[in-house]
Amino acid sequence: MARFSVVVSPGAGRTEVVGRLGDAWKVRVAAPPERGRANAELAALLAEILGVPRRDVTVVAGGASRRKVVEVDGLEAGEAERRLSRRMSEPG
């Protein structure tokens, strides 16, 4: 199981992984930070990038905070980092 930190900016113009911010991944989501919408959009984005089902991505800490901890079932931490890094190096 992979576990990593993300810093989320809700209400952005588009939903995307921006890059690294210290020990965390910086992610922008278009959804507003109300009623779990930003967390749901974050989980959907990470599931798509990591190639896992949405149900395997869970915000396990920081649900009401910009800084969160995410767990991904069925994926090792190193592989999650590789997939996120690969996404950052893809054009456009």
Secondary structure, 3 states (H helix, E strand, C coil): CEEEEEEEECCCCCCEEEEEECCEEEEECCCCCCCCHHHHHHHHHHHHHHCCCHHHEEEEECCCCCEEEEEECCCCHHHHHHHHHHHHHCCC
